[in-house]
Amino acid sequence: VLRLSMSPTFGVEYVLPTLPEFMSRYPLIRPEWMFENRQVDLIAEGYDAAIGGGFELTPGIIAKTLASAHIIAVASPSYMKDRVPPHDPSGLNELDGIVMRSMRTGRIRQWQMRNFPGDELPAVLKERIVVNDPGAMRSAAVLGLGVAMIAKPDALPYLENGELVRLNPAWYADAGPISIYYANRTLLPAKTRVFIDFIVEVFQREKWPERFAGTLG
């Protein structure tokens, strides 16, 4: 049994589709994959690995970086149809914001955006709609309800099919890396080792580090 924890949005859209290939290679491994928006305690809860970002590196846990987690501003073409696109992040405050309240802290998440030359500006959105899930933020943006600040991987399929457009394409916020976390053991179980190697291979093959980068407008 390979117990893995990951966020619902990223896990379902990117990691889950790799499962047929993984199971074909390693038919004796039985996946037990949990999709949850929380930081798990790998050792105490018996997980073999977790994929995500922002985990506290407690003693005995290793993080292997897979890609950058960049946050970008998006809205639907219908929402922006009769509106002037903001010149820089300060202009986002003129639009309706779809924001997320952290279940852990109870606060609205705020972002500091940067561009390639290194300039920084705060992205302060009006709290028009408040949710507690990144997938809900994206869905609300697709519905034309306002502007959302979401991770580039979450937005990518919708940017490619035209359901979302990127605002301030030269600007992004850095939320740290997307990593795979696992216990630091002298003898890492074979099931965990082959999965780590597999997911690193997939990230490189699909060019996800480049495609997830907010620096590419």
Secondary structure, 3 states (H helix, E strand, C coil): CEEEEECHHHHHHHHHHHHHHHHHHCCCCCEEEEECCCCCCHHHHCCCEEEECCCCCCCCEEEEEEEEEEEEEEECHHHHCCCCCCCCHHHHHHCEEEEEECCCCCCECCEEEEECCCCEEEECCEEEEEECCHHHHHHHHHCCCCEEEEEHHHHHHHHHCCCCEEECCCEEEEEEEEEEEEECCCCCCHHHHHHHHHHHHHHHHCCHHHHCCCCCC
